[in-house]
Amino acid sequence: MKIVVNDVKTGHSFQKEVEKNRESLLLGKKIGAELDGGIVGLEGYKLVIAGGSDKDGTPMRSDIAGQKKTSAVIGRGCGARGLAKGARLKKRVCGNTISQNIVQVNARIKEYGSKPLAELGFVAKAKEKKEAKEGEAAGAGAKKEKKK
């Protein structure tokens, strides 16, 4: 299971894998529940569960009780993107409780510990520039054309 931790102050997110023996500490917790940051190596930090997704990529919603997967008519929020004002949509979503099927848990930092994140090994990666990606894509296309 993975935990994606969001640093509210800087806006950066960090992804960490939870050890198999510590996954049981997360099972049964609901969206909005607090947990100790020691689960992912953030000693002294307090985290709040903000959401997650299951093995099929189905998002968790805080307004659906339990661990079940269900179809719900939703108008906004998690699972409904790009809807016009007042429009509603029937989507498949998961409940608000973490189960064995959940593979990713999203959390945000509520209370910071004594050590900074950089000291604990949580360093933000630099974003790649669009120009570099476009240059690589153009170079790859030119190589394909030469082979023909």
Backbone as CSV, one residue per row, in Angstrom:
resi,resn,N_x,N_y,N_z,CA_x,CA_y,CA_z,C_x,C_y,C_z
1,MET,0.853,-1.170,0.000,0.000,0.000,0.000,0.901,1.237,0.000
2,LYS,0.473,2.243,-0.724,1.235,3.485,-0.803,0.503,4.590,-0.059
3,ILE,1.271,5.488,0.529,0.696,6.688,1.128,1.291,7.883,0.413
4,VAL,0.429,8.766,-0.073,0.861,10.007,-0.698,0.626,11.102,0.340
5,VAL,1.736,11.680,0.826,1.675,12.695,1.879,1.830,14.067,1.243
6,ASN,0.899,14.977,1.560,0.933,16.331,1.029,1.429,17.274,2.107
7,ASP,2.452,18.063,1.767,2.960,19.105,2.654,2.143,20.357,2.366
8,VAL,1.300,20.757,3.297,0.359,21.854,3.078,1.085,23.189,2.914
9,LYS,2.203,23.356,3.594,2.929,24.633,3.536,3.535,24.895,2.164
10,THR,4.161,23.886,1.573,4.848,24.073,0.298,4.030,23.615,-0.906
11,GLY,3.045,22.740,-0.684,2.246,22.221,-1.784,2.857,21.003,-2.456
12,HIS,3.974,20.498,-1.929,4.608,19.310,-2.499,4.004,18.038,-1.921
13,SER,3.988,16.982,-2.720,3.505,15.681,-2.278,4.632,14.662,-2.395
14,PHE,4.635,13.705,-1.470,5.658,12.677,-1.428,4.973,11.326,-1.329
15,GLN,5.455,10.362,-2.099,4.868,9.026,-2.113,5.811,8.058,-1.421
16,LYS,5.278,7.305,-0.472,6.062,6.307,0.249,5.299,4.994,0.300
17,GLU,6.018,3.900,0.235,5.446,2.568,0.329,5.380,2.175,1.813
18,VAL,4.240,1.642,2.233,4.065,1.188,3.610,4.468,-0.272,3.677
19,GLU,5.218,-0.634,4.702,5.638,-2.021,4.874,4.417,-2.909,5.129
20,LYS,4.512,-4.163,4.706,3.391,-5.105,4.834,2.937,-5.260,6.286
21,ASN,3.891,-5.293,7.223,3.520,-5.497,8.623,2.860,-4.264,9.242
22,ARG,2.962,-3.095,8.612,2.351,-1.872,9.136,1.027,-1.528,8.448
23,GLU,0.676,-2.249,7.386,-0.577,-1.978,6.686,-1.784,-2.182,7.580
24,SER,-1.681,-3.104,8.533,-2.816,-3.382,9.417,-3.165,-2.178,10.290
25,LEU,-2.208,-1.253,10.490,-2.486,-0.042,11.272,-3.452,0.890,10.540
26,LEU,-3.518,0.779,9.221,-4.390,1.642,8.425,-5.781,1.049,8.212
27,LEU,-5.888,-0.267,8.241,-7.165,-0.922,7.953,-8.228,-0.497,8.960
28,GLY,-9.406,-0.150,8.445,-10.508,0.256,9.297,-10.572,1.755,9.572
29,LYS,-9.533,2.499,9.207,-9.539,3.955,9.409,-10.408,4.603,8.339
30,LYS,-11.036,5.727,8.697,-11.926,6.428,7.778,-11.289,7.718,7.291
31,ILE,-11.825,8.264,6.216,-11.372,9.557,5.713,-11.624,10.600,6.799
32,GLY,-10.620,11.412,7.088,-10.708,12.411,8.136,-10.069,11.974,9.444
33,ALA,-9.714,10.691,9.550,-9.091,10.185,10.772,-7.616,10.581,10.823
34,GLU,-7.116,10.785,12.033,-5.701,11.111,12.228,-4.899,9.831,12.360
35,LEU,-3.653,9.889,11.896,-2.750,8.778,12.101,-1.341,9.296,12.332
36,ASP,-0.537,8.453,12.919,0.834,8.815,13.251,1.694,8.769,11.999
37,GLY,2.545,9.760,11.809,3.420,9.819,10.648,4.530,8.792,10.672
38,GLY,4.752,8.145,11.806,5.783,7.121,11.923,5.554,5.942,10.992
39,ILE,4.334,5.777,10.499,4.014,4.683,9.571,4.851,4.797,8.303
40,VAL,5.115,6.030,7.852,5.877,6.243,6.625,7.238,6.887,6.872
41,GLY,7.664,6.961,8.122,8.984,7.516,8.416,8.967,8.980,8.803
42,LEU,7.808,9.524,9.125,7.701,10.917,9.561,7.497,10.937,11.078
43,GLU,8.570,10.705,11.822,8.494,10.643,13.284,8.092,12.000,13.839
44,GLY,7.067,12.016,14.698,6.607,13.243,15.324,5.570,14.001,14.526
45,TYR,5.246,13.552,13.340,4.264,14.216,12.493,2.891,13.568,12.697
46,LYS,1.835,14.351,12.529,0.461,13.845,12.555,-0.125,14.045,11.163
47,LEU,-0.750,12.991,10.623,-1.340,13.029,9.289,-2.852,12.877,9.386
48,VAL,-3.564,13.422,8.402,-5.011,13.265,8.295,-5.305,12.590,6.967
49,ILE,-6.096,11.528,6.993,-6.454,10.816,5.769,-7.420,11.677,4.961
50,ALA,-7.072,11.911,3.688,-7.877,12.773,2.830,-8.610,11.994,1.745
51,GLY,-8.224,10.753,1.492,-8.871,9.964,0.448,-8.010,8.789,0.052
52,GLY,-8.244,8.290,-1.164,-7.473,7.163,-1.654,-8.142,6.547,-2.858
53,SER,-7.591,5.424,-3.308,-8.185,4.695,-4.424,-7.878,3.211,-4.278
54,ASP,-8.727,2.384,-4.892,-8.554,0.940,-4.770,-7.729,0.384,-5.923
55,LYS,-7.636,-0.934,-5.997,-6.795,-1.595,-6.989,-7.247,-1.339,-8.421
56,ASP,-8.524,-0.966,-8.617,-9.046,-0.673,-9.953,-8.967,0.813,-10.298
57,GLY,-8.497,1.634,-9.355,-8.411,3.066,-9.584,-9.666,3.819,-9.191
58,THR,-10.607,3.140,-8.556,-11.848,3.769,-8.126,-11.579,4.644,-6.908
59,PRO,-12.005,5.910,-6.927,-11.714,6.803,-5.809,-12.591,6.539,-4.590
60,MET,-12.050,6.869,-3.418,-12.818,6.805,-2.175,-13.586,8.118,-2.023
61,ARG,-14.781,8.034,-1.438,-15.570,9.240,-1.151,-15.943,9.245,0.319
62,SER,-15.867,10.417,0.912,-16.132,10.531,2.342,-17.615,10.389,2.684
63,ASP,-18.513,10.593,1.728,-19.945,10.524,2.015,-20.548,9.136,1.792
64,ILE,-19.762,8.152,1.374,-20.221,6.771,1.213,-19.673,5.973,2.399
65,ALA,-20.556,5.466,3.246,-20.138,4.769,4.460,-19.646,3.356,4.158
66,GLY,-18.654,2.913,4.907,-18.181,1.539,4.844,-17.066,1.297,3.847
67,GLN,-16.833,0.002,3.554,-15.754,-0.416,2.664,-16.276,-0.824,1.295
68,LYS,-17.553,-0.704,1.087,-18.168,-1.205,-0.146,-17.830,-0.338,-1.354
69,LYS,-18.000,-0.946,-2.509,-17.879,-0.247,-3.781,-19.289,-0.152,-4.341
70,THR,-19.712,1.048,-4.717,-21.083,1.242,-5.138,-21.173,2.282,-6.244
71,SER,-22.311,2.308,-6.922,-22.580,3.344,-7.908,-23.384,4.433,-7.221
72,ALA,-22.929,5.673,-7.338,-23.599,6.789,-6.680,-23.820,7.909,-7.674
73,VAL,-24.908,8.641,-7.493,-25.177,9.815,-8.307,-24.492,10.986,-7.612
74,ILE,-23.477,11.550,-8.280,-22.697,12.619,-7.665,-22.704,13.846,-8.563
75,GLY,-22.632,14.994,-7.938,-22.659,16.249,-8.683,-21.335,16.976,-8.652
76,ARG,-20.552,16.729,-7.628,-19.244,17.361,-7.530,-18.397,16.573,-6.544
77,GLY,-17.138,16.962,-6.425,-16.244,16.285,-5.491,-15.455,15.187,-6.173
78,CYS,-14.963,14.296,-5.366,-14.090,13.218,-5.824,-14.838,12.285,-6.781
79,GLY,-14.279,12.069,-7.949,-14.873,11.182,-8.941,-15.690,11.903,-9.990
80,ALA,-15.988,13.183,-9.806,-16.767,13.953,-10.779,-15.930,15.132,-11.240
81,ARG,-15.409,15.028,-12.432,-14.543,16.080,-12.947,-15.152,16.694,-14.197
82,GLY,-15.113,18.017,-14.284,-15.526,18.709,-15.492,-17.019,18.740,-15.751
83,LEU,-17.831,18.649,-14.710,-19.280,18.698,-14.901,-19.765,20.143,-14.942
84,ALA,-20.802,20.376,-15.719,-21.421,21.696,-15.771,-22.149,21.944,-14.448
85,LYS,-22.416,23.198,-14.152,-23.086,23.553,-12.910,-24.470,22.917,-12.870
86,GLY,-24.750,22.201,-11.791,-26.044,21.544,-11.632,-26.126,20.155,-12.232
87,ALA,-25.148,19.759,-13.034,-25.167,18.434,-13.666,-24.780,17.367,-12.646
88,ARG,-25.340,16.167,-12.811,-24.995,15.063,-11.937,-24.664,13.849,-12.792
89,LEU,-23.930,12.921,-12.189,-23.398,11.795,-12.932,-23.421,10.553,-12.049
90,LYS,-23.716,9.410,-12.628,-23.668,8.162,-11.878,-22.285,7.550,-12.079
91,LYS,-21.536,7.393,-10.978,-20.162,6.893,-11.033,-19.967,5.794,-10.006
92,ARG,-19.000,4.936,-10.277,-18.621,3.871,-9.359,-17.588,4.440,-8.393
93,VAL,-17.843,4.348,-7.094,-16.943,4.889,-6.074,-16.819,3.903,-4.915
94,CYS,-15.774,4.089,-4.097,-15.545,3.270,-2.907,-16.025,4.018,-1.675
95,GLY,-16.243,3.279,-0.605,-16.645,3.869,0.663,-15.493,4.593,1.344
96,ASN,-15.775,5.164,2.516,-14.810,6.010,3.204,-13.892,5.266,4.162
97,THR,-13.952,3.943,4.216,-13.142,3.156,5.142,-12.073,2.369,4.380
98,ILE,-10.857,2.376,4.898,-9.737,1.691,4.252,-9.882,0.180,4.449
99,SER,-9.786,-0.563,3.348,-9.881,-2.022,3.375,-8.657,-2.622,2.678
100,GLN,-8.669,-3.940,2.515,-7.580,-4.637,1.838,-7.470,-4.242,0.370
101,ASN,-8.569,-3.800,-0.248,-8.579,-3.462,-1.667,-7.971,-2.102,-1.966
102,ILE,-7.791,-1.269,-0.968,-7.239,0.068,-1.160,-5.726,-0.053,-1.358
103,VAL,-5.217,0.541,-2.441,-3.784,0.462,-2.723,-3.077,1.806,-2.525
104,GLN,-3.847,2.899,-2.516,-3.247,4.218,-2.318,-4.086,5.008,-1.334
105,VAL,-3.418,5.583,-0.335,-4.075,6.431,0.644,-3.469,7.821,0.533
106,ASN,-4.323,8.831,0.399,-3.867,10.210,0.336,-4.004,10.820,1.725
107,ALA,-2.958,11.519,2.165,-2.973,12.140,3.491,-2.299,13.496,3.418
108,ARG,-2.644,14.357,4.364,-1.996,15.663,4.452,-1.439,15.828,5.858
109,ILE,-0.416,16.656,5.982,0.225,16.869,7.271,-0.623,17.828,8.091
110,LYS,-0.971,17.409,9.315,-1.744,18.258,10.214,-0.820,18.963,11.205
111,GLU,0.091,18.193,11.815,1.042,18.747,12.771,2.448,18.352,12.331
112,TYR,3.336,19.322,12.333,4.720,19.085,11.930,5.548,18.643,13.126
113,GLY,6.535,17.795,12.861,7.435,17.312,13.893,8.603,18.257,14.094
114,SER,9.549,17.846,14.926,10.703,18.692,15.247,11.712,18.756,14.101
115,LYS,11.839,17.674,13.337,12.786,17.655,12.219,12.088,18.083,10.930
116,PRO,12.774,18.843,10.059,12.177,19.209,8.770,12.090,17.999,7.833
117,LEU,11.229,18.098,6.830,11.012,16.992,5.895,12.280,16.619,5.142
118,ALA,13.081,17.606,4.753,14.307,17.338,3.997,15.271,16.481,4.806
119,GLU,15.294,16.679,6.106,16.196,15.912,6.972,15.740,14.461,7.098
120,LEU,14.443,14.220,6.926,13.892,12.868,7.015,13.918,12.136,5.679
121,GLY,14.442,12.779,4.628,14.571,12.133,3.331,13.440,12.441,2.376
122,PHE,12.589,13.380,2.706,11.480,13.773,1.832,11.887,15.041,1.098
123,VAL,12.464,14.875,-0.086,12.943,16.003,-0.879,12.112,16.077,-2.160
124,ALA,11.653,17.275,-2.483,10.837,17.460,-3.688,11.702,17.318,-4.933
125,LYS,11.176,16.625,-5.925,11.881,16.467,-7.194,11.601,17.677,-8.072
126,ALA,12.588,18.080,-8.850,12.407,19.199,-9.767,11.515,18.754,-10.924
127,LYS,10.612,19.630,-11.327,9.731,19.312,-12.448,10.488,19.437,-13.755
128,GLU,10.143,18.551,-14.699,10.779,18.616,-16.019,10.141,19.742,-16.809
129,LYS,10.938,20.399,-17.601,10.421,21.487,-18.412,9.712,20.934,-19.643
130,LYS,8.666,21.625,-20.081,7.911,21.184,-21.254,8.766,21.214,-22.508
131,GLU,9.625,22.206,-22.609,10.460,22.342,-23.805,11.358,21.120,-23.988
132,ALA,11.896,20.615,-22.877,12.769,19.447,-22.962,11.983,18.230,-23.442
133,LYS,10.766,18.070,-22.950,9.944,16.936,-23.368,9.576,17.045,-24.843
134,GLU,9.221,18.248,-25.298,8.852,18.443,-26.696,10.036,18.187,-27.612
135,GLY,11.224,18.583,-27.181,12.436,18.354,-27.971,12.730,16.873,-28.120
136,GLU,12.535,16.124,-27.036,12.753,14.680,-27.088,11.740,14.017,-28.013
137,ALA,10.499,14.455,-27.944,9.457,13.874,-28.788,9.729,14.172,-30.261
138,ALA,10.171,15.374,-30.576,10.480,15.732,-31.960,11.670,14.926,-32.462
139,GLY,12.653,14.715,-31.601,13.834,13.930,-31.979,13.473,12.483,-32.241
140,ALA,12.574,11.926,-31.464,12.156,10.550,-31.646,11.374,10.397,-32.960
141,GLY,10.557,11.388,-33.279,9.790,11.340,-34.526,10.693,11.420,-35.742
142,ALA,11.761,12.220,-35.660,12.688,12.367,-36.790,13.446,11.055,-37.020
143,LYS,13.787,10.347,-35.952,14.485,9.090,-36.092,13.615,8.052,-36.787
144,LYS,12.333,8.031,-36.465,11.426,7.066,-37.074,11.282,7.326,-38.557
145,GLU,11.243,8.595,-38.944,11.084,8.929,-40.346,12.315,8.526,-41.170
146,LYS,13.488,8.626,-40.593,14.719,8.275,-41.296,14.790,6.781,-41.574
147,LYS,14.257,5.971,-40.678,14.314,4.515,-40.827,13.474,4.042,-42.001
148,LYS,12.421,4.752,-42.330,11.528,4.344,-43.409,12.181,4.509,-44.710
